[in-house]
Amino acid sequence: MYYYRYENAEVSCCYKYLMFSYNIIFWLAGVAFIAAGFWAWSEKGILSDLTQVTRLRGFDPVWLVLVVGGVTFILGFAGCVGALRENICLLKFFSGLIGFIFFLELTAAVLAVVFQSQVRDWINKLFLANVKAYREDIDLQNLIDSLQRMNHCCGAQQPDDWDQNIYFSCNETHRSREKCGVPFSCCITDPADSVVNTQCGYDVRKRPEGEWSNHIYVKGCITALEDWLPGNLYTVAIVFIVVSLLQMVGIYLARTLISDIEKVRFSY
């Protein structure tokens, strides 16, 4: 029986250390994300009482940080160690996981286009659920405030969505000072103001609705997102293409290394 023997088969040092350099950044970034997530939880006292994680009715942004950090750390670890140790199993795991993530991204993009109304309803319900939990978590509160200030919006569809929150509700039975108001992030601010007035939204919704636009943003954040997308499609497309190319480069480097390693093993 004749076996073909590869002449001068060897693993390319260029691809090997390029793969290592490509992944060391993600590995370190993953460590940073995980550390930041646990630091945020320690500041909120969750690490000393893990049952607090299940008490929040809204979305805890720390979960997103930890998930992104965990996935990035695993990818970076598999890529770095797989390249240095010439481990085919780790390299196949790396390329397979990146391919799976790319498939999920592509599927999500297609579904978002095909089922626009359902996605819009889901985002609306998610936003309202987090409006209800606004005062329950400082990270969630900062996230909503950032979204409203950056997009010049208030609530999911309108400022009255803040009736969903017990503190801002116009319900006559409670005595919250924020009653019939909105968070300060809904307020139209003067660029010349150097100090943020956190009480600017008090009693705003007790006034006639026609006067609201003089004090707060009246556009909902879902509507603001819908208005933003058409004018920024090229930006979104460029970001998606760049991320996809980075993923494809990672898969290419991993598959090339796997091929070289297999050639070397077969030659012996």
DRENGU-618963 format. One record per residue: residue number from 1; y, x, z of N, C-alpha, C in turn. Coordinates in steps of 0.05 Angstrom, whole numbers, plus 5000, padded with zeros to 4 digits. Layout:
% DRENGU-618963
 seq   ny   nx   nz  cay  cax  caz   cy   cx   cz
 NUM    Y    X    Z    Y    X    Z    Y    X    Z
...
***
This chain:
% DRENGU-618963
 seq   ny   nx   nz  cay  cax  caz   cy   cx   cz
   1 4976 5017 5000 5000 5000 5000 5025 5018 5000
   2 5044 5011 4983 5068 5028 4980 5092 5016 4996
   3 5105 5032 5011 5129 5023 5026 5153 5038 5015
   4 5175 5023 5009 5199 5036 4999 5213 5049 5023
   5 5222 5074 5021 5236 5087 5042 5265 5092 5034
   6 5283 5082 5051 5311 5085 5045 5319 5114 5049
   7 5333 5125 5029 5342 5153 5031 5367 5155 5047
   8 5367 5173 5067 5391 5178 5083 5402 5152 5096
   9 5384 5135 5104 5393 5110 5117 5405 5117 5144
  10 5429 5106 5149 5442 5111 5175 5462 5088 5180
  11 5468 5085 5206 5487 5064 5214 5515 5076 5210
  12 5532 5061 5196 5559 5070 5190 5576 5071 5215
  13 5585 5096 5222 5602 5099 5245 5628 5084 5242
  14 5638 5082 5218 5663 5068 5212 5660 5038 5220
  15 5639 5025 5210 5635 4997 5217 5629 4993 5247
  16 5614 5012 5258 5605 5010 5285 5630 5010 5304
  17 5648 5030 5300 5670 5032 5319 5693 5013 5311
  18 5693 5004 5286 5712 4983 5279 5704 4957 5292
  19 5678 4952 5293 5667 4928 5307 5674 4930 5337
  20 5670 4954 5348 5676 4957 5377 5706 4952 5382
  21 5723 4964 5366 5752 4961 5370 5761 4932 5366
  22 5748 4919 5347 5754 4890 5341 5749 4873 5366
  23 5727 4879 5380 5718 4862 5402 5729 4870 5429
  24 5737 4895 5433 5746 4904 5459 5772 4888 5466
  25 5788 4881 5446 5812 4865 5451 5804 4838 5462
  26 5785 4825 5449 5776 4798 5458 5763 4800 5486
  27 5748 4821 5491 5735 4824 5516 5756 4826 5539
  28 5776 4843 5535 5797 4846 5555 5813 4820 5558
  29 5818 4807 5535 5833 4782 5536 5817 4761 5552
  30 5791 4760 5548 5774 4742 5563 5775 4747 5593
  31 5774 4772 5600 5777 4779 5629 5803 4770 5640
  32 5825 4774 5624 5852 4766 5633 5853 4735 5637
  33 5842 4720 5618 5843 4691 5620 5827 4681 5644
  34 5804 4692 5648 5787 4684 5671 5801 4691 5697
  35 5813 4715 5699 5827 4722 5723 5851 4704 5728
  36 5866 4697 5707 5888 4679 5710 5880 4651 5719
  37 5857 4642 5708 5847 4616 5716 5839 4614 5745
  38 5824 4635 5755 5816 4635 5783 5840 4640 5801
  39 5860 4655 5792 5884 4659 5808 5899 4632 5811
  40 5901 4616 5789 5914 4590 5790 5899 4572 5809
  41 5873 4572 5808 5857 4555 5827 5861 4564 5856
  42 5862 4591 5860 5866 4600 5888 5893 4592 5898
  43 5914 4592 5881 5940 4584 5889 5941 4554 5897
  44 5924 4538 5884 5922 4509 5890 5902 4503 5912
  45 5888 4524 5922 5869 4520 5944 5843 4509 5935
  46 5837 4508 5909 5812 4497 5899 5788 4514 5905
  47 5792 4541 5905 5770 4559 5910 5759 4555 5939
  48 5777 4547 5957 5767 4542 5985 5756 4514 5989
  49 5761 4496 5969 5751 4469 5970 5746 4460 5942
  50 5722 4466 5932 5715 4460 5904 5714 4430 5897
  51 5712 4413 5918 5712 4384 5913 5738 4375 5901
  52 5760 4391 5904 5786 4383 5892 5785 4381 5862
  53 5766 4396 5850 5764 4396 5821 5758 4368 5810
  54 5741 4353 5825 5733 4326 5816 5752 4304 5824
  55 5772 4311 5840 5791 4290 5849 5813 4285 5830
  56 5819 4304 5813 5841 4300 5794 5834 4281 5772
  57 5850 4260 5769 5844 4239 5749 5852 4248 5721
  58 5871 4267 5719 5880 4276 5693 5866 4302 5686
  59 5878 4316 5666 5867 4341 5656 5878 4364 5671
  60 5861 4382 5681 5870 4406 5694 5872 4428 5673
  61 5896 4438 5666 5898 4459 5645 5883 4484 5652
  62 5877 4489 5677 5862 4513 5685 5834 4513 5672
  63 5822 4489 5669 5796 4487 5656 5797 4498 5627
  64 5819 4492 5613 5822 4502 5586 5824 4533 5586
  65 5839 4544 5605 5842 4573 5607 5815 4586 5613
  66 5799 4574 5631 5774 4585 5638 5753 4583 5615
  67 5753 4561 5601 5734 4557 5579 5741 4577 5556
  68 5767 4579 5549 5775 4598 5528 5769 4627 5537
  69 5775 4633 5562 5769 4660 5573 5739 4666 5573
  70 5723 4646 5581 5694 4650 5582 5682 4655 5555
  71 5690 4639 5535 5679 4642 5508 5689 4669 5496
  72 5714 4675 5500 5725 4701 5490 5711 4725 5503
  73 5706 4723 5529 5692 4745 5543 5664 4748 5533
  74 5650 4726 5529 5622 4728 5519 5621 4740 5491
  75 5640 4731 5474 5641 4742 5447 5647 4772 5447
  76 5668 4779 5463 5675 4807 5464 5653 4825 5475
  77 5639 4815 5496 5617 4830 5508 5595 4834 5487
  78 5587 4812 5474 5565 4814 5455 5572 4833 5432
  79 5597 4831 5422 5605 4848 5400 5607 4877 5408
  80 5619 4883 5431 5623 4911 5440 5596 4924 5446
  81 5580 4912 5463 5555 4923 5471 5535 4924 5447
  82 5536 4903 5431 5518 4902 5408 5524 4924 5388
  83 5550 4931 5384 5557 4952 5366 5550 4979 5378
  84 5557 4984 5403 5552 5010 5415 5523 5016 5418
  85 5507 4996 5426 5479 5000 5431 5462 4994 5406
  86 5475 4986 5385 5461 4979 5360 5439 4958 5366
  87 5447 4938 5381 5429 4917 5389 5430 4894 5370
  88 5410 4889 5355 5410 4869 5334 5412 4841 5346
  89 5398 4836 5369 5399 4810 5382 5427 4802 5389
  90 5442 4820 5402 5470 4814 5410 5488 4810 5386
  91 5484 4826 5365 5500 4823 5341 5494 4797 5327
  92 5469 4788 5326 5463 4763 5314 5474 4740 5331
  93 5473 4743 5357 5485 4723 5375 5515 4721 5370
  94 5528 4744 5367 5557 4745 5362 5564 4731 5337
  95 5551 4738 5315 5557 4726 5289 5550 4697 5288
  96 5528 4689 5301 5520 4661 5302 5540 4644 5318
  97 5549 4654 5340 5568 4639 5357 5595 4636 5343
  98 5605 4657 5329 5630 4655 5314 5627 4635 5292
  99 5604 4636 5278 5599 4617 5257 5598 4588 5267
 100 5586 4584 5291 5585 4557 5303 5613 4548 5310
 101 5630 4566 5321 5657 4559 5329 5673 4551 5304
 102 5670 4567 5282 5684 4561 5257 5675 4533 5246
 103 5649 4527 5248 5640 4501 5240 5652 4479 5256
 104 5654 4483 5282 5667 4462 5299 5696 4458 5292
 105 5711 4480 5287 5739 4479 5279 5742 4463 5253
 106 5725 4470 5234 5726 4456 5208 5720 4427 5210
 107 5699 4420 5226 5691 4393 5231 5714 4377 5244
 108 5726 4389 5265 5748 4376 5279 5771 4370 5260
 109 5778 4389 5243 5800 4386 5224 5794 4363 5204
 110 5770 4362 5194 5762 4341 5175 5762 4313 5189
 111 5751 4312 5213 5750 4286 5228 5778 4277 5235
 112 5796 4296 5241 5824 4288 5248 5838 4276 5224
 113 5831 4286 5200 5844 4275 5176 5831 4248 5168
 114 5805 4246 5170 5791 4222 5162 5795 4199 5181
 115 5795 4205 5207 5797 4184 5228 5824 4187 5242
 116 5845 4186 5227 5872 4190 5239 5879 4169 5260
 117 5874 4144 5255 5881 4123 5274 5865 4125 5300
 118 5839 4131 5298 5822 4135 5322 5831 4159 5338
 119 5838 4181 5324 5848 4205 5338 5874 4200 5352
 120 5891 4184 5338 5917 4177 5350 5913 4161 5375
 121 5895 4141 5375 5889 4125 5399 5878 4142 5421
 122 5860 4161 5414 5848 4178 5434 5869 4196 5448
 123 5887 4207 5431 5909 4224 5442 5927 4207 5460
 124 5933 4183 5451 5950 4165 5467 5938 4159 5494
 125 5912 4152 5495 5898 4147 5520 5897 4171 5538
 126 5893 4195 5526 5892 4220 5541 5919 4225 5554
 127 5940 4221 5538 5967 4226 5549 5974 4207 5572
 128 5967 4182 5568 5972 4162 5590 5956 4168 5615
 129 5932 4177 5612 5915 4184 5635 5928 4207 5650
 130 5940 4226 5636 5953 4249 5649 5980 4241 5660
 131 5993 4221 5648 6018 4211 5660 6012 4199 5688
 132 5990 4185 5690 5982 4174 5716 5978 4196 5737
 133 5967 4218 5729 5960 4240 5747 5982 4261 5749
 134 6006 4255 5740 6028 4274 5737 6034 4289 5763
 135 6035 4275 5785 6042 4287 5811 6017 4299 5826
 136 5994 4297 5815 5970 4305 5829 5963 4335 5825
 137 5974 4347 5804 5968 4375 5799 5993 4389 5787
 138 6001 4411 5799 6025 4425 5791 6023 4436 5762
 139 5999 4445 5754 5996 4456 5727 5998 4434 5706
 140 5986 4411 5712 5988 4388 5694 6017 4379 5692
 141 6031 4379 5714 6059 4371 5715 6075 4389 5697
 142 6071 4416 5700 6086 4435 5684 6080 4432 5654
 143 6054 4426 5648 6046 4423 5620 6060 4399 5607
 144 6061 4376 5621 6074 4353 5610 6104 4357 5608
 145 6116 4370 5628 6144 4376 5627 6151 4394 5603
 146 6134 4414 5598 6139 4432 5575 6137 4417 5549
 147 6116 4399 5546 6113 4384 5522 6137 4366 5517
 148 6147 4353 5538 6169 4334 5534 6195 4349 5528
 149 6199 4372 5541 6224 4386 5536 6224 4399 5509
 150 6202 4411 5500 6201 4425 5475 6203 4405 5451
 151 6190 4381 5455 6190 4362 5433 6211 4340 5435
 152 6228 4342 5455 6249 4322 5459 6238 4294 5459
 153 6218 4289 5476 6205 4263 5477 6201 4255 5506
 154 6192 4230 5509 6188 4219 5536 6165 4199 5536
 155 6144 4204 5550 6121 4186 5550 6104 4189 5525
 156 6083 4174 5524 6065 4175 5500 6078 4162 5476
 157 6087 4136 5480 6100 4121 5458 6129 4115 5464
 158 6136 4114 5490 6163 4106 5498 6166 4113 5528
 159 6192 4114 5538 6196 4121 5566 6183 4102 5586
 160 6179 4076 5577 6166 4057 5595 6137 4064 5602
 161 6126 4083 5587 6098 4092 5594 6097 4104 5622
 162 6120 4112 5632 6120 4124 5659 6116 4103 5681
 163 6114 4077 5673 6106 4056 5692 6077 4060 5700
 164 6062 4075 5684 6034 4080 5691 6031 4098 5716
 165 6053 4113 5722 6052 4130 5746 6063 4116 5770
 166 6049 4118 5792 6057 4103 5816 6084 4110 5826
 167 6093 4135 5822 6119 4144 5833 6142 4134 5816
 168 6138 4131 5789 6159 4124 5771 6158 4094 5764
 169 6138 4080 5773 6135 4051 5766 6158 4035 5777
 170 6165 4013 5762 6186 3995 5771 6174 3973 5789
 171 6150 3977 5799 6138 3958 5817 6155 3955 5842
 172 6160 3930 5849 6178 3924 5871 6166 3930 5898
 173 6140 3935 5900 6127 3938 5926 6129 3966 5937
 174 6135 3986 5921 6137 4013 5933 6166 4022 5935
 175 6171 4042 5950 6198 4051 5956 6203 4080 5947
 176 6189 4089 5927 6193 4116 5917 6222 4119 5907
 177 6234 4142 5913 6261 4148 5903 6261 4151 5873
 178 6238 4157 5861 6236 4160 5832 6230 4134 5818
 179 6230 4112 5833 6224 4086 5822 6242 4079 5798
 180 6230 4069 5777 6244 4062 5752 6258 4086 5740
 181 6248 4109 5745 6260 4133 5733 6240 4147 5714
 182 6246 4171 5706 6229 4187 5689 6232 4216 5699
 183 6213 4234 5692 6215 4262 5700 6240 4275 5688
 184 6249 4296 5700 6273 4310 5691 6269 4321 5662
 185 6244 4325 5654 6239 4336 5628 6245 4316 5606
 186 6249 4291 5613 6257 4270 5593 6287 4270 5588
 187 6303 4283 5606 6332 4282 5604 6343 4298 5581
 188 6365 4288 5570 6380 4303 5550 6398 4322 5565
 189 6393 4347 5562 6408 4367 5578 6430 4380 5562
 190 6451 4389 5576 6473 4403 5563 6465 4433 5562
 191 6465 4445 5538 6458 4473 5536 6474 4492 5554
 192 6498 4482 5562 6516 4499 5578 6508 4498 5607
 193 6491 4479 5615 6482 4477 5643 6463 4500 5650
 194 6470 4515 5671 6453 4537 5679 6432 4530 5700
 195 6436 4507 5713 6418 4497 5733 6406 4471 5724
 196 6379 4469 5726 6365 4444 5718 6369 4423 5739
 197 6378 4400 5731 6381 4377 5749 6355 4361 5750
 198 6339 4365 5771 6313 4352 5772 6315 4323 5780
 199 6339 4313 5786 6343 4285 5793 6357 4269 5771
 200 6359 4281 5748 6374 4268 5726 6360 4243 5716
 201 6334 4240 5720 6320 4217 5710 6318 4193 5730
 202 6330 4196 5754 6329 4175 5774 6343 4150 5764
 203 6329 4127 5767 6341 4100 5762 6349 4095 5732
 204 6341 4113 5714 6349 4110 5686 6339 4084 5674
 205 6315 4076 5680 6304 4052 5668 6312 4026 5682
 206 6330 4029 5702 6342 4005 5713 6366 3996 5697
 207 6376 4014 5680 6399 4009 5663 6390 3993 5639
 208 6409 3980 5624 6402 3967 5599 6390 3987 5580
 209 6369 3977 5565 6354 3996 5548 6372 4009 5527
 210 6393 3996 5519 6411 4007 5499 6426 4032 5508
 211 6427 4036 5535 6440 4059 5546 6422 4083 5550
 212 6396 4079 5547 6377 4100 5553 6381 4125 5536
 213 6387 4121 5511 6390 4143 5492 6413 4162 5499
 214 6431 4153 5517 6453 4170 5525 6445 4189 5547
 215 6422 4184 5559 6414 4200 5582 6386 4213 5578
 216 6368 4200 5565 6341 4210 5562 6331 4208 5533
 217 6310 4223 5527 6297 4220 5500 6282 4194 5500
 218 6285 4179 5479 6272 4153 5477 6248 4153 5458
 219 6244 4176 5445 6221 4178 5426 6196 4186 5442
 220 6174 4174 5437 6149 4181 5449 6138 4207 5439
 221 6122 4221 5455 6111 4248 5447 6091 4246 5424
 222 6077 4223 5422 6058 4220 5400 6073 4217 5374
 223 6095 4202 5375 6112 4199 5351 6125 4225 5344
 224 6134 4240 5364 6146 4266 5359 6127 4285 5345
 225 6101 4284 5354 6081 4301 5341 6076 4293 5312
 226 6076 4267 5307 6072 4257 5280 6096 4264 5262
 227 6120 4265 5274 6143 4273 5258 6144 4304 5253
 228 6132 4319 5272 6132 4348 5270 6112 4358 5249
 229 6089 4346 5248 6067 4356 5230 6075 4357 5201
 230 6086 4336 5188 6092 4338 5160 6110 4361 5152
 231 6129 4368 5169 6147 4390 5163 6136 4417 5170
 232 6113 4418 5183 6102 4444 5191 6073 4448 5182
 233 6066 4433 5160 6038 4435 5150 6032 4464 5141
 234 6052 4477 5129 6047 4505 5119 6042 4523 5143
 235 6056 4519 5165 6052 4536 5189 6025 4531 5200
 236 6017 4506 5203 5990 4499 5213 5969 4511 5195
 237 5972 4508 5169 5953 4519 5150 5950 4549 5151
 238 5973 4563 5154 5973 4592 5156 5958 4601 5181
 239 5964 4588 5203 5950 4595 5229 5920 4591 5226
 240 5912 4568 5214 5884 4563 5210 5871 4584 5193
 241 5884 4591 5171 5873 4611 5152 5871 4639 5166
 242 5891 4647 5181 5890 4672 5195 5867 4673 5215
 243 5864 4652 5231 5843 4650 5251 5815 4651 5236
 244 5813 4637 5214 5788 4636 5199 5782 4664 5188
 245 5802 4678 5177 5798 4704 5166 5788 4724 5188
 246 5800 4722 5212 5792 4739 5234 5763 4734 5241
 247 5755 4708 5241 5727 4701 5247 5709 4712 5225
 248 5717 4709 5200 5701 4719 5178 5698 4749 5179
 249 5719 4764 5186 5717 4793 5189 5697 4800 5210
 250 5698 4786 5233 5678 4791 5254 5650 4787 5245
 251 5645 4765 5231 5618 4759 5220 5610 4781 5200
 252 5628 4789 5183 5622 4809 5163 5614 4836 5176
 253 5630 4844 5196 5624 4869 5209 5597 4868 5223
 254 5592 4846 5237 5566 4843 5251 5543 4843 5232
 255 5545 4828 5210 5522 4827 5190 5518 4854 5177
 256 5540 4869 5172 5537 4895 5159 5523 4915 5178
 257 5531 4913 5204 5517 4931 5223 5488 4923 5226
 258 5482 4898 5226 5454 4889 5228 5438 4900 5204
 259 5450 4898 5181 5436 4908 5157 5431 4938 5158
 260 5451 4953 5168 5448 4982 5170 5426 4989 5191
 261 5427 4975 5213 5407 4981 5234 5379 4975 5224
 262 5376 4953 5210 5349 4945 5200 5340 4966 5179
 263 5358 4976 5163 5351 4996 5143 5341 5022 5156
 264 5355 5030 5178 5347 5054 5192 5320 5051 5205
 265 5315 5028 5217 5289 5023 5230 5267 5021 5209
 266 5272 5009 5186 5252 5007 5166 5245 5034 5153
 267 5266 5051 5152 5262 5078 5140 5243 5095 5157
 268 5241 5088 5183 5223 5104 5200 5197 5090 5204
***
